[in-house]
Each structure stands twice: as C-alpha cells, then as structure tokens.
Amino acid sequence: MAQRVNADNFDSEVLQSALPVLVDFYSDSCVPCKMLAPLLSQIESDHSGTLKVVKVNVNFDIELAERFNVQAAPTLILFKNGDEQSRHRGAARKDEIEALIS
C-alpha cells in the first residue's frame, strides 16, 4: 500500500528519493480516487525496487496541492531526481498509469 506523505516529509520522501516517485494527490471523498487505489497498489507491486508510490491527501495538505498546482483530485505526478516528469489528472486505467511512468 502506498505510503502517505505530508508537508513535513514530502521533500525527503519524494524530491530527494533515489527512485522515481509517483505521487497520488487524492481526497478521501473522491470516488475516482478510490477506484485508483487498487491500480496504484498493483503498479507499486509490479515496479517494486524501481518506483516508489506515495499519496498526498489534498484536504489535509492544501499547501502541497497549491505548491504543485494540483487543481483536481485525483492527480498523479511522477517525480524523478526532484523534478516533475509527467502528470495525469482524473481517473486513469492501468495502461495510462504505465505510460505516465515510462
């Protein structure tokens, strides 16, 4: 299961990570976010050791959502070496997530 990160540990867990990091900006009340959860678990398992998957709750970490210009949940952002590489807003299929991280 994807680790939840917040403003206190985002930089160390995401931006300073040696691995690429897929960040799921989500909300607990968001139905598409809930539909993504099992797909993200599969992605995390499929890419074990080569990709890190974390979650940011936009309701509790508004400053992170604002910092990365997240305007809707779910939003997936891939970071590599501290830089945004790609982004997907809204519900996604597994193949779309795979394309995002490749």
Secondary structure, 3 states (H helix, E strand, C coil): CCEECCCCCHHHHHHCCCCCEEEEEECCCCHHHHHHHHHHHHHHHHCCCCCEEEEEECCCCHHHHHHCCCCCCCEEEEEECCEEEEEEECCCCHHHHHHHHC
